[in-house]
Amino acid sequence: MINLRRDPFEKVPHESNYYAAWMVCRIFLGCPIAASVAQFLESFVDYPPRQKPASFTINRIVDGVVKKIKIDRLKEEFPFITG
């Protein structure tokens, strides 16, 4: 985990020996965190997500822009079409 306010270029993990010591001192946190994450994921069985999460991929954005351009061209060519 990197504090971007203190290390905006993320150099500490590669250039500092203190980072390894910091990680060793906190290695014990892995098991309790894994248990908490597992408990959270099990809650999805009883309470499934209500909607699909948003996806922000470049391909999807480009497809939307191309579709909008095609619709605008059709509206210019056929002004009586609405919607």
N, C-alpha and C positions, 0 to 999 in steps of 0.2 A: 504494500500500500504506500502510495507516494502523496505527500502533501504538496500540491501544486503551487501553493502560495510560497512555501519555503524553497521548493526546488522546481521551478517552472520548466526546466529543460530535462528533468528526470535523469540526472546524472548520478545521483547518490547510489543506486544499486550497482552501478558499474565502476564507480571511482572511489567508493568509501568502504573501509573495512568495518566501520561501525554498523553498517546496514546488516551484515551477516550476524553480528552479535545481537542486534535488535530482533532479527528473525528467530534466532535460537531462543531468546528469552520469551518469545510469544508462541512457540511451536505448540504448546499445550492447549491453545485455544482452538485448534483444528477439530477435535472431537466434539466439544460442546456446540460449536457452530454447526457442524455437520448434523448433529441431532436436531437442532432448531430448524435447519433447512428441511430435513426429512419430515418433520412434523408439519411444517408449512405446506410442503408438497402433498402430503396425505390429505390435507383439508380440501384439495381440489376434487377429491372423489365425492365428498359430501356436498360441496358447494362449487360446482364447475363454473368456469368463467362465463359471463353472460354474453360477451361479444368477442369477436376476433380482434386481436391487438393490431394496431396500425403498423403498416410496413412502409418504410421510406427507402425504397431502392431506386437507384438511378434509372433502371430500365422502366420501372413503373411511372416515374415522373416524366420521362421522355415519351412514353406511350400516351400519357395524358395530354402532353403538349401537342403532339402530332395529331391526336384526335380533335383537340380544340381547333387547331389550324384548319383541318379538313372541314369541320362544321362551319367555321367562319367563312371559308371559301364557298361552301354550298349556299350559305345565307346570302352572300354577295351575288352569286349566280342566280339564285332563286329567292328573291326577297319576300315572296308570299309565304314561304315556309317559316313557321314559328316554332319555338321550343328549343 
